[in-house]
Amino acid sequence: MAEITQHDGTWTFDGETVRIVPGQGRGVHPVRRELGELAVPLRAVAGISFEPHRKGGRLRLRLRDGACPMLRAADGRLKDAADPYQLAVEKDRGGVAEYFVEEVRNALLLEQVPSGPTDGFLLPGPSVPVAGGGGDGTASFDGETVRLTWNWKAEEVKSSGGPVAFPVSEVTGVHWMPSIGLANGHLRFVRGVAGLSSAPAPAAEFDPYALDLWGLSKKEYTAVLVAAAVLVRLPNAMAPDTAGPGAAALPGAAAIPGATAAASGTAIAPTATGADGAASDGGGAAEGARLSKAPATSPAAATATAPGPTTAAPTAAAPASGPDGPPAADDHDVLLRRLRELGELHRSGVLTDDEFTAAKQAVLNRL
C-alpha cells in the first residue's frame, strides 16, 4: 500500500486502484471538492510522474485517452488547480511521492497495461444529481433531465422564457469552454436535429440552451462536471475523434463553430489527458515508451509488440521461470513472469517485505 496525504487531498494505491480523496480546505478547488472521491482502476492509467521543484513538486497521474468522462469533457482546458489527477507535493514529502510513483509504475509493468486510447469510459463520471455554472445561470442534471435556470444577469431572451428543462435523451452533444482571457466561456447543449442547420449557433449569452460563463469565480468551472455527467450518457460519446468521415456523425456536430465534433461528443477528446500531455508530460512520455514500444489496445496486443521472444517462446523458457530459477538476462517475458511470481509469493506470505523488495529490485534492474 502506497499513500501520500497533502493539502489538496490523499492518494492511495493498493496494487489495483489509485484512490483519490480531495481535501476539504478552503484553498481546494471547487471542481475537486464537488467531484469527490475517485477510484481509478490500474487499467485506466497510462503513466505517472513526479516533477520536483524548489518548493516541493507535483504528482501527475496520466490517464489513457478516453478513460475519464470529465477529462474528455474538459478537452485539456482544466487548470492545474482544478485537475483531480494532479497533486501539489510539499518539499519534505518528495520521497513519499517518488515511492508512490515507483509502486504505480511497477504495477503497470507487471500487468502490462497498454498506454493507448480506450474503447470506452473506464470511470463512471460525476455522480448525479450534479449542478454547476455561473455567469448568467446554473445548470443541473439528475441523470434524466437537464435544467438551466437564469439569474438577474441573464439576457432578456433567456430570462423572459423562464427556466429550461429537457430530457437527456434529446441531447446529441455537449460542449464546455471556460472563460479565457477577455473571452467568455460557455456550457452548451445541442438537442435533436438542431445541429443539422449550417447556420452558426447564437452566442451563448442569447442561446437558451447554453450558459454564458464569465470567468468571475472558480465555481464556474463546476459546469464541466455537468458536461461530463451528460456526456457519459450519450450513445455516441466514445466515437473516434477524427477529421474524416464520421467525425460529425451526430446531429448538432456542426452547430458550434470551432467545435465541430465537440458538440456531438466526438471532439471532446483531450489533447493532453489529465492535463499532462506532451508539453507537460514530466517524464510520462518516456515512461510510456518503456511500458510499451507502440500503443496497444489490449494487454495481449502490448505483449505481442513488446521486444523479446515470440508467443511460442514461453514454453522453452518455462523451466527458468520458477521461484528459484535464474531467468535469462535478456528475456523480457521471463523477467515479467518472474516479477509476477515474486508478487504472488509476497502476497501469500512466503516472502517477507524486505525479501520481496530486494528480489523485485534485482529483477527490475535487469529489465
C-alpha positions in Angstrom: 0.0 0.0 0.0 1.4 3.4 -1.0 -0.2 6.6 0.4 0.5 10.3 0.3 -1.5 13.0 2.0 -1.3 16.7 1.1 -3.4 19.8 1.4 -5.2 19.1 -1.9 -6.1 15.5 -0.9 -4.9 12.0 -0.3 -3.8 9.4 -2.9 -3.6 5.7 -2.1 -2.6 2.8 -4.2 -3.3 -0.9 -3.3 -1.9 -2.5 -6.4 -5.1 -2.4 -8.4 -6.7 1.0 -7.8 -5.5 4.6 -7.3 -7.9 6.1 -4.9 -8.1 9.9 -4.8 -9.8 11.7 -2.0 -10.0 15.5 -2.3 -9.0 17.8 0.5 -11.7 19.9 2.2 -9.7 23.1 2.9 -10.8 26.5 1.7 -8.0 26.5 -0.9 -9.1 23.3 -2.6 -10.6 24.0 -6.0 -14.4 23.6 -6.2 -14.1 21.1 -9.1 -12.1 18.7 -6.9 -14.5 19.1 -3.9 -17.6 18.7 -6.0 -16.2 15.7 -7.9 -15.5 13.9 -4.7 -13.6 10.6 -4.3 -12.3 8.9 -7.4 -11.4 5.2 -7.7 -9.1 4.9 -10.8 -8.5 1.3 -11.9 -5.0 0.5 -12.9 -6.2 -0.4 -16.5 -7.2 3.3 -16.9 -3.7 4.6 -16.1 -1.2 5.4 -18.9 1.6 6.7 -16.6 2.6 8.7 -13.6 5.3 11.1 -12.8 6.7 13.3 -10.0 8.0 16.7 -11.0 10.2 18.1 -8.2 10.9 21.8 -7.9 12.4 24.2 -5.4 9.4 24.5 -3.2 8.2 20.9 -3.5 6.8 19.2 -6.6 3.8 18.0 -8.4 2.5 14.4 -8.7 0.7 13.7 -12.0 -1.4 10.7 -12.9 -1.8 10.4 -16.6 -4.9 8.5 -17.7 -5.4 6.8 -21.0 -7.2 8.9 -23.6 -11.0 8.3 -23.3 -10.8 6.7 -19.8 -12.3 9.6 -17.9 -15.5 11.4 -18.9 -14.5 14.6 -17.1 -11.2 14.8 -18.9 -12.9 14.2 -22.2 -15.4 17.0 -21.5 -12.6 19.3 -20.4 -10.6 18.7 -23.5 -7.3 19.7 -21.9 -8.7 23.0 -20.6 -8.7 22.4 -16.9 -6.3 24.5 -14.8 -3.8 22.6 -12.7 -5.6 23.6 -9.5 -8.8 22.0 -10.8 -7.3 18.8 -12.2 -8.0 16.0 -9.7 -5.2 13.9 -11.3 -2.5 16.3 -10.1 -1.3 16.7 -6.5 0.8 19.5 -5.2 3.5 18.0 -3.0 5.3 19.7 -0.1 9.1 19.9 -0.1 9.6 17.4 2.7 7.3 14.8 1.0 9.2 14.3 -2.2 10.5 10.9 -1.1 7.0 9.7 -0.4 5.8 10.9 -3.9 8.7 9.1 -5.6 7.9 5.9 -3.8 4.2 6.3 -4.9 5.4 6.7 -8.5 7.6 3.6 -8.3 4.8 1.5 -7.0 2.3 2.5 -9.7 4.9 2.2 -12.4 5.9 -1.3 -11.2 2.3 -2.4 -11.2 1.8 -1.0 -14.8 4.8 -3.0 -15.9 3.7 -6.2 -14.2 0.2 -6.0 -15.6 1.4 -4.8 -19.0 -1.3 -2.1 -19.1 -1.5 -0.6 -22.6 -0.9 3.2 -22.7 -3.1 3.7 -25.8 -6.7 5.1 -26.0 -9.5 3.1 -24.5 -12.6 1.7 -26.3 -14.9 3.2 -23.7 -15.0 5.1 -20.4 -13.3 3.3 -17.6 -14.6 5.7 -14.9 -18.3 6.4 -14.2 -18.1 10.2 -14.3 -19.5 12.6 -11.8 -22.3 11.3 -9.6 -25.8 12.7 -10.0 -27.6 14.9 -9.2 -24.9 17.4 -10.1 -25.0 21.2 -10.6 -22.6 23.9 -11.7 -22.0 27.0 -13.6 -22.1 30.7 -13.0 -22.2 33.8 -15.2 -25.8 34.1 -16.3 -27.2 30.9 -14.7 -26.8 27.4 -13.3 -27.0 24.0 -15.0 -28.2 20.9 -13.2 -28.6 17.3 -14.2 -30.3 14.5 -12.2 -29.5 11.6 -14.6 -32.5 12.1 -16.7 -33.3 15.8 -17.1 -31.0 18.8 -17.8 -32.2 22.1 -16.3 -31.0 25.6 -16.9 -32.0 28.4 -14.6 -31.2 32.0 -15.1 -30.2 34.8 -12.7 -30.6 38.5 -12.9 -27.5 38.8 -15.2 -29.1 36.8 -18.0 -30.2 38.5 -21.2 -33.9 39.1 -21.6 -34.2 36.5 -24.3 -33.4 33.9 -21.6 -35.0 35.3 -18.5 -38.3 36.1 -20.3 -38.7 32.4 -21.2 -38.0 31.2 -17.7 -36.1 28.1 -16.8 -35.4 25.5 -19.5 -35.6 21.7 -18.9 -35.2 18.8 -21.4 -34.6 15.1 -21.2 -31.0 13.8 -21.8 -32.5 11.6 -24.5 -32.9 14.7 -26.6 -29.2 15.8 -26.2 -26.9 14.9 -29.1 -23.9 17.0 -28.0 -22.4 19.0 -25.1 -19.6 21.4 -25.2 -17.8 23.1 -22.3 -15.4 26.0 -22.7 -14.0 28.0 -19.8 -13.6 31.7 -19.9 -10.1 32.5 -21.3 -8.7 36.0 -21.0 -11.3 38.5 -22.1 -13.4 35.9 -23.9 -16.4 34.4 -22.2 -16.8 30.7 -21.9 -19.9 28.5 -22.2 -21.7 25.3 -21.4 -23.8 24.5 -24.5 -26.2 21.6 -25.1 -27.1 20.5 -28.7 -30.6 19.0 -29.0 -32.2 16.8 -31.6 -31.7 17.9 -35.2 -30.8 21.5 -34.3 -27.3 20.9 -35.4 -28.3 19.9 -38.9 -28.5 23.6 -39.7 -25.5 25.2 -41.4 -26.2 28.5 -39.7 -23.8 29.3 -36.8 -25.2 28.8 -33.3 -26.2 32.0 -31.4 -23.7 33.5 -28.9 -24.0 31.7 -25.5 -25.5 34.8 -23.9 -28.5 34.6 -26.2 -28.8 30.8 -26.5 -31.5 29.4 -24.2 -29.6 26.0 -24.3 -26.3 27.4 -23.1 -24.8 29.1 -20.0 -22.6 32.1 -20.6 -19.6 31.8 -18.3 -17.8 35.0 -17.4 -14.8 33.7 -15.5 -15.5 35.7 -12.4 -15.3 32.8 -10.0 -13.7 29.4 -9.6 -17.2 28.0 -9.1 -17.9 28.5 -12.8 -15.5 25.6 -13.5 -18.0 23.2 -11.9 -20.0 23.4 -15.2 -17.6 20.9 -16.6 -19.0 18.3 -14.1 -22.4 18.8 -15.6 -21.0 18.4 -19.1 -19.2 15.1 -18.1 -22.3 13.7 -16.4 -24.3 14.3 -19.5 -21.6 13.2 -21.9 -21.2 9.8 -20.3 -24.9 9.1 -21.0 -24.7 10.0 -24.7 -24.9 6.9 -27.0 -22.0 8.1 -29.2 -19.8 9.7 -26.6 -16.9 7.5 -27.4 -16.9 7.9 -31.2 -13.4 8.3 -32.6 -12.2 11.9 -32.8 -11.2 12.2 -36.4 -11.5 14.8 -39.1 -12.6 12.2 -41.7 -15.9 10.5 -42.3 -17.9 10.0 -39.2 -16.4 12.9 -37.3 -19.7 14.7 -37.4 -21.8 11.6 -37.2 -24.2 13.0 -34.6 -26.7 15.7 -35.4 -25.5 19.0 -34.0 -21.9 18.3 -34.7 -21.6 21.3 -36.9 -23.7 23.6 -34.8 -20.9 25.0 -32.7 -18.3 27.0 -34.6 -14.8 25.8 -33.8 -16.1 22.7 -32.0 -17.5 20.5 -34.8 -17.2 17.2 -33.1 -17.1 18.6 -29.5 -20.8 19.4 -29.8 -21.5 15.8 -30.8 -19.4 14.4 -28.1 -16.7 13.3 -30.6 -14.5 16.3 -30.3 -14.3 16.1 -26.6 -11.1 14.1 -26.8 -8.4 15.8 -24.7 -5.2 16.6 -26.4 -3.4 16.1 -23.1 -5.1 13.5 -20.8 -5.2 14.7 -17.3 -3.6 18.0 -18.4 -0.4 16.0 -18.7 0.3 15.9 -22.4 3.4 16.3 -24.4 4.1 19.8 -23.3 3.9 18.9 -19.6 4.5 15.2 -19.5 7.2 15.4 -16.9 8.7 12.0 -18.0 5.3 10.4 -18.8 6.2 10.1 -22.5 9.5 8.3 -21.7 7.7 6.1 -19.3 5.0 5.2 -21.8 7.7 4.2 -24.3 9.3 2.0 -21.7 6.0 0.3 -20.8 5.1 -0.3 -24.5 7.1 0.2 -27.6 3.9 1.0 -29.5 0.3 1.9 -28.5 -1.7 -1.2 -27.9 -5.5 -1.6 -27.4 -5.2 -4.6 -25.1 -2.7 -6.3 -22.8 -2.4 -9.1 -25.4 -1.5 -6.6 -28.1 1.0 -5.0 -25.8 2.6 -8.3 -25.2 2.7 -9.1 -28.9 4.5 -5.9 -29.7 7.0 -6.0 -26.8 10.6 -6.9 -27.6 11.5 -10.5 -26.8 10.6 -14.0 -27.9 7.5 -14.8 -30.0 4.4 -16.3 -28.4 5.9 -19.8 -28.7 9.0 -18.9 -26.7 7.5 -19.0 -23.1 7.3 -22.8 -23.4 11.0 -23.1 -23.9 11.7 -20.5 -21.2 9.3 -22.1 -18.6 12.0 -24.1 -16.7 13.8 -20.8 -15.9 10.7 -19.0 -14.6 10.3 -20.9 -11.3 10.6 -19.1 -8.0 14.3 -20.0 -7.7 15.3 -20.4 -11.3 17.6 -17.7 -12.7 15.9 -16.1 -15.7 17.8 -15.2 -18.8 19.1 -11.6 -18.5 17.7 -10.6 -21.9 14.5 -12.4 -21.8 11.8 -9.7 -21.3 8.9 -12.1 -20.9 10.7 -14.3 -18.4 11.6 -11.3 -16.2 8.0 -10.1 -16.2 6.8 -13.6 -15.3 9.4 -13.6 -12.5 8.0 -10.3 -11.1 4.5 -11.7 -11.1 5.7 -14.8 -9.2 7.5 -12.8 -6.7 4.3 -10.7 -6.1 2.3 -13.9 -5.6 4.9 -15.3 -3.1 4.8 -12.0 -1.2 1.0 -11.9 -1.0 0.9 -15.5 0.2 3.4 -14.7 3.0 6.3 -16.9 1.6 8.5 -13.7 1.2 8.9 -11.0 3.8 8.6 -7.4 2.8 12.4 -7.0 2.8 12.9 -10.1 0.8 10.3 -9.1 -1.7 11.7 -5.6 -2.1 15.3 -6.9 -2.6 14.2 -9.6 -5.1 11.9 -7.2 -7.0 14.7 -4.6 -7.3 17.1 -7.2 -8.6 14.7 -8.2 -11.4 13.8 -4.6 -12.3 17.5 -3.8 -12.6 17.7 -6.5 -15.4 14.7 -5.1 -17.4 
